[in-house]
Amino acid sequence: MKEKLINGYEVGKLLANLHKISRDINESFDSYKVASEYLDRFGSLDGELADFVFNPIYFPPEDYDYSFSGKTPFLPD
């Protein structure tokens, strides 16, 4: 199976880490507590990895105003 990379980071590894954290702290995968714990353990994410993987899970466009950032959030079809 081919790795899916964004900025040299394997997307599957990011998702696996998030899933492990959600089990470790007994929170749902999309809980802000999982996002916070990920950032505590691994540091910040930036660029496309944040824009296309992390942010849509933890900061969904229907719940957050992205107009201040100058970016258009990724929206699935």
Buried (B, 14 or more C-beta within 10 A) or exposed (E): EEEEEBEEBEBEEBBEBBEEBBEEEEBEEEBEBBBBBBEEEEEEBEEBBBBEBBBBBBBEBEEEEEEEEEEEBEEEE
